[in-house]
Amino acid sequence: MDVDAYVAEHSGQWRRLNQLCAQRRLDPAEVDELVALYQRATTQLSVLRSRSPDPALVSELSQVVLRARARLTSRPRLSWWTLRRFLVAGLPGAIWRAAPWWCAVATAFTLLTFTLMWFVADNPETAAAFIGDDDAAELVESGFAGYYTEFSAPTFAFHLWTHNAWLAAKCLAAGVLIVPVGYLLWQNAVNIGVVGGVMVSYDRADVFFGLITPHGLLELTGVFVAAGVGLRIGWAWIAPPEQSTRGQAVARAGRDGILVAVGLVGLFAVSAVIEAFVTPAPLPVALRITIGATTWLAFLTYILTLGPTPTRPVDHEVVARDTPSGWQ
C-alpha cells in the first residue's frame, strides 16, 4: 500500500473530524457527520496500524480517533442552559403531555375521597368500624392537629419530603402494571376520607380543612401527576400509538417519566416546607390557605403556560476539545 497516497486521500476527512471535535456545539447534521467520520477513521487507523511503518502517523490518527470517541461518549455537563431547558421546556412539557391522565386521576380521587368523607360523616357509627370510638375521639380532640407539631419543623419537613417522594416514585414505577397505582391511590383516599369524615361528624370540619388545605393542594397534585405519568407509561405498553412500536412508545413515555420524577423532588420539597412551617403556624386560617393556594396556582400556571409550548430541536452541546497538531 502506498502510505503517502492513502494519507493524501483521507487526510481531508481527518482534518474535518478534528474541526468537528473542536466545535462547542453541533447541529444534528454535524453530529451525523461526526459519527460517520469517526467510523471511517477507526477503520483507516486499523489499516495504517497493520501496514504503515510510521509510528508518528499512527499516533496522530489515534489521537484524532480518541478525541472523536470522547466527544461522542462524554457525559453532558450540568449547566445553567441545561437547567433552564429542563425547567422551561422539559418538565412542564412532560407534565402537560400526561395531563389527561393525571387530571382523570385527580377527578376520580377527589370524588372517591369526598364520597367516603360524606358517608363517614353521615354515618358516625362507621367511625368505630374504621378506627374505633376512643381513637376517633382522640383524633378529634388533639390527634389530628397534634400531628403537625409532634416533631420539630425541619425534621418534619424532611420526613414529609422523603415520604411523599417515595410515594410518587412508587406510583411512577407501578404505572407499568396499572393496578398497583389504583391500590396506592385507594389507600390514600380512604385515609383522607375517613379522617375527614370523622372530623366532620364531630363538627370539626373547620380544623380539618384549615390544616389540610394549605399543603394538601400542592402535595396531592404532585401525587396525581406521578400516578398519571405512571399510568401513561403503562398504557403506552398496552396500546401504543399506530405510528410507533410498543418499545418506542414506552421509551418516549419513560423519558417523560424521568423528567417528572426529577421535577417532583422539588415540588414535594416545597409542599413539605409549607406543611412543616405554614400549616401549624399561629397564623389566621385564611392566610395559611392563601399561601398554600397561591403556591398551588403558581404551579398550575407554570404547567399551563409552558407545557403546551412546542419543544425546539435540542442543541447538541458538547465540550470543546483542544485541536491537535497535524492535518491543520
Buried (B, 14 or more C-beta within 10 A) or exposed (E): EEBEEBBEEBEEBBBBBBBBBBBEEBEEEBBEBBEEBBEBBBEBBEBBEEEBEEEEBBEBBBBBBEBBBEBEEEEEEEEEEEEEBBBEBBBBBBBBBBBEBBEBBBEBBBEBBBEBBBEBBEEBEBBEEBBEEEBBBBBBEEBBBEBBEEBEBEEBBBBBBEEBBEBBBBBBBBBBEBEBBBEBBEEBBBEBBBBBBBBBBBEBBEBBBBBBBBBBBBBBBBBBBBBBBBBBBBBBBEEBEEEEEEEEBBEBBBEBBEBBBEBBBEBBBBBBBBBBBBBBBEBEBEEBBEBBBEBBEEBBEBBEEBBEEEEEEEEBBBEEBEBBEBBE
